[in-house]
């Protein structure tokens, strides 16, 4: 499992980029993710407010360390929606 993950942002929101395999490796599935996250091919853009935080907490619990975040200037707001968990 890699230790660093890319963070993409638009003018209104941000997403942590992971793969479905990485999501599964920390014990999460699509059922744990809200529809505010996105998918493009083999990449998921986990929305910053809830889904990215869920992933990062699960990563730390699984591996005993914080993941490194790399900021990028791109955005994934044109990607296909991903996630089935109801929003609060």
C-alpha positions as CSV (number, residue, x, y, z in Angstrom):
1,X,0.0,0.0,0.0
2,X,1.4,3.4,-0.9
3,X,1.8,6.0,1.8
4,X,0.9,9.2,-0.2
5,X,-2.3,10.2,-1.9
6,X,-3.1,13.1,-4.3
7,X,-5.6,15.7,-3.3
8,X,-7.5,17.5,-6.1
9,X,-9.5,20.7,-5.6
10,X,-11.8,23.0,-7.5
11,X,-12.9,26.4,-6.4
12,X,-15.7,24.9,-4.3
13,X,-14.5,21.4,-3.1
14,X,-11.7,18.9,-2.9
15,X,-11.2,15.1,-3.3
16,X,-8.6,12.6,-2.2
17,X,-7.7,10.2,-5.0
18,X,-7.5,6.5,-4.2
19,X,-8.2,3.2,-6.0
20,X,-10.9,0.7,-5.2
21,X,-8.2,-1.7,-4.1
22,X,-6.9,0.9,-1.7
23,X,-10.4,1.5,-0.3
24,X,-10.8,-2.2,0.3
25,X,-7.3,-2.5,1.8
26,X,-8.4,-0.2,4.7
27,X,-11.7,-2.2,5.1
28,X,-14.0,0.2,3.3
29,X,-16.4,-0.4,0.4
30,X,-18.7,1.7,-1.8
31,X,-21.4,1.3,0.9
32,X,-19.2,3.4,3.2
33,X,-18.9,6.3,0.7
34,X,-21.4,9.1,0.0
35,X,-22.5,10.0,-3.5
36,X,-20.5,13.2,-3.2
37,X,-17.5,11.2,-4.3
38,X,-16.6,10.4,-7.9
39,X,-15.1,7.6,-10.0
40,X,-13.1,7.7,-13.2
41,X,-11.8,4.3,-14.4
42,X,-9.7,2.8,-11.7
43,X,-9.6,6.0,-9.5
44,X,-12.0,7.3,-6.9
45,X,-12.2,10.9,-5.8
46,X,-13.3,10.8,-2.2
47,X,-14.9,14.1,-1.2
48,X,-12.9,16.1,1.4
49,X,-15.5,16.7,4.1
50,X,-16.6,13.2,4.9
51,X,-15.4,10.4,2.6
52,X,-11.7,11.4,2.5
53,X,-11.7,11.7,6.3
54,X,-13.3,8.2,6.6
55,X,-10.6,6.8,4.4
56,X,-7.7,8.6,6.2
57,X,-9.0,7.4,9.6
58,X,-9.3,3.8,8.3
59,X,-5.8,4.1,6.8
60,X,-4.3,5.2,10.1
61,X,-6.2,2.5,12.0
62,X,-5.0,-0.2,9.6
63,X,-1.3,0.9,9.1
64,X,-0.6,2.8,12.4
65,X,0.5,6.0,10.6
66,X,-0.9,9.0,8.8
67,X,-1.1,9.0,5.0
68,X,0.8,11.8,3.2
69,X,-1.3,14.1,1.1
70,X,0.0,15.7,-2.1
71,X,-1.8,18.7,-3.4
72,X,-2.6,18.9,-7.1
73,X,-4.3,21.7,-9.1
74,X,-6.7,19.3,-10.9
75,X,-10.3,18.6,-10.2
76,X,-12.6,15.6,-10.5
77,X,-16.0,17.3,-10.6
78,X,-16.5,16.0,-14.1
79,X,-16.0,12.4,-13.1
80,X,-18.9,9.8,-12.6
81,X,-20.5,9.9,-9.1
82,X,-19.4,7.0,-6.8
83,X,-20.8,6.0,-3.4
84,X,-24.1,4.6,-2.1
85,X,-24.3,5.6,1.6
86,X,-27.0,8.2,2.3
87,X,-25.8,11.7,3.1
88,X,-26.4,13.3,6.5
